[in-house]
């Protein structure tokens, strides 16, 4: 085909146009696919293997501390401790509160005919920007997880005096009631 013979009518004829659309569409899809394939791999968030929620880390530390404490009680022996939590770690965030209270009365000839009151309360989290420019809510405090119960397994768990000492040490250390502590002999 000579360049002179190409005309707009021939290009837009239904046969040629459909073929051109299919070719250009396929070519476009190939380019999109190729651009995704040849790009460098995106950096994924690397999570350390021993990264656990804060509540889980604190529970494990508490168990280790109690095991060490109880193992030093005369007659208890080497202990194993399990601590269960009722709640996880809770974070309290700073908030800004705006209250709007309006009251209006319509009077007609000295009598109140209509009384209208409205209370609006708007609460927003206070945010701060980090070094990357990302906004985060401002944390005020963290509330420690509530302890549900403690199980202690040790060789001296069947001795009443040892059991009493373990329960007293555990309830004092954790500020919980004795009904939340179970001491069992290991075997």
Secondary structure as UniProt FT lines:
FT   TURN            3..5
FT   HELIX           8..11
FT   HELIX           14..38
FT   TURN            49..50
FT   HELIX           54..71
FT   TURN            74..76
FT   STRAND          80..85
FT   STRAND          90..93
FT   STRAND          95..108
FT   TURN            109..110
FT   STRAND          111..125
FT   STRAND          127..129
FT   TURN            131..132
FT   STRAND          135..137
FT   STRAND          139..143
FT   STRAND          147..154
FT   TURN            155..158
FT   HELIX           160..174
FT   HELIX           178..180
FT   STRAND          181..185
//
